Amino acid sequence: MVRSGGVKAACAVVLLCPLVGCESPAQSNGLRDALNAKAALLERMRAEPSVFVGADPNRMEKIEVVPAEDGEFSWGAFTINTKRMFFSARVETHYDMSFYGGTFSVDADGRWVATLTNYAQAHKDPAKEP
């Protein structure tokens, strides 16, 4: 037996979702994971400020996570892939370029943790600058 109240509620959801933009569970999980990844990267930046030179976590915190292609997300200079659990970034200044890469894991409490696994820095030759 189906109660008429349940049918009315289901019809309302079906009719209103296109108007108000209901997210599918996969979309909301992807964005939630990307926000957890952002929080993990911010924590790593605060823990290792000498590695993420020039990155101001308080300023970075205000930058939005934006969906990109193939389940990836963009956050400032960072590309976050929540499906493959990795991140990368390329940061360029007048004097050098820094490349970051790493992985995410989830600890026993369900908190995302960012681990920097690759870091390289290349100095630019100022004489070759246009």
C-alpha positions in Angstrom: 0.0 0.0 0.0 1.4 3.4 -1.0 0.3 6.4 1.0 -0.8 9.4 -1.0 1.5 11.8 1.0 4.6 9.8 -0.1 3.5 9.9 -3.7 2.9 13.7 -3.5 6.3 14.2 -1.9 8.0 12.1 -4.6 6.2 14.0 -7.4 7.2 17.3 -5.8 10.9 16.3 -5.8 10.7 15.1 -9.4 9.0 18.4 -10.5 11.2 20.8 -8.4 14.7 19.3 -9.0 15.0 20.7 -12.5 14.0 24.1 -11.2 16.1 24.3 -8.1 19.1 22.3 -9.3 19.1 19.1 -7.1 22.5 17.4 -7.3 22.9 13.7 -7.9 24.6 11.8 -5.0 27.7 11.3 -7.3 27.9 15.1 -7.9 27.6 16.0 -4.2 30.0 13.3 -3.1 32.6 14.5 -5.7 32.3 18.1 -4.5 32.3 17.0 -0.8 35.5 15.0 -1.5 37.1 17.9 -3.3 36.3 20.2 -0.3 37.8 17.6 2.0 40.9 17.5 -0.2 41.2 21.3 -0.1 41.0 21.1 3.7 43.8 18.5 3.7 46.0 20.6 1.5 45.4 23.7 3.6 46.5 21.7 6.7 49.6 20.5 4.9 50.4 24.1 3.8 50.2 25.2 7.5 52.3 22.3 8.7 55.0 22.7 6.0 55.1 26.5 5.1 58.7 26.2 3.9 57.7 23.7 1.2 54.7 25.7 -0.1 56.7 28.9 -0.5 54.5 31.9 -1.1 51.2 30.1 -0.4 49.1 31.9 2.1 46.7 29.3 3.6 44.4 32.1 4.9 44.1 33.5 1.3 43.9 30.1 -0.3 41.1 29.1 2.0 38.9 31.7 0.3 39.5 30.3 -3.2 36.6 28.2 -4.5 36.9 24.6 -5.6 35.7 24.4 -9.2 34.7 21.3 -11.1 36.9 20.6 -14.1 37.0 17.6 -16.5 36.8 13.9 -15.8 36.1 14.1 -12.1 38.9 16.6 -11.4 38.6 19.8 -9.6 40.5 23.1 -9.9 41.5 25.0 -6.8 43.9 27.9 -7.5 47.0 26.4 -9.0 46.0 22.9 -7.8 44.3 20.1 -9.7 42.6 17.7 -7.4 41.5 14.3 -8.6 39.2 12.8 -6.0 38.7 9.5 -7.8 42.4 8.7 -8.1 43.2 10.5 -4.8 46.0 12.7 -6.0 46.8 16.4 -6.5 49.3 18.4 -8.6 50.2 22.1 -8.9 52.5 24.2 -11.0 53.4 27.6 -9.5 55.4 30.1 -11.5 57.1 33.3 -10.2 59.5 35.7 -11.8 62.4 33.7 -10.5 61.4 30.1 -10.5 58.8 27.4 -11.1 57.7 24.9 -8.5 56.0 21.6 -9.2 54.0 19.8 -6.5 52.4 16.3 -6.6 51.0 14.1 -4.0 48.3 11.8 -2.8 45.4 11.8 -0.5 44.4 9.2 2.1 41.6 9.0 4.6 42.5 8.3 8.2 40.6 6.2 10.7 38.4 9.2 11.7 37.4 9.8 8.0 39.6 12.9 7.7 41.4 13.4 4.5 45.2 13.7 4.7 47.4 15.2 1.9 50.9 13.7 1.5 53.5 15.5 -0.7 55.3 12.9 -2.7 56.9 14.9 -5.5 58.4 18.4 -5.3 60.7 20.1 -7.8 61.8 23.6 -8.3 63.5 25.1 -11.3 65.2 28.4 -11.3 64.7 30.7 -14.2 67.5 32.5 -15.9 66.7 36.3 -15.7 68.8 36.9 -18.7 66.4 34.8 -20.8 63.3 36.6 -19.7 61.6 38.7 -22.4 
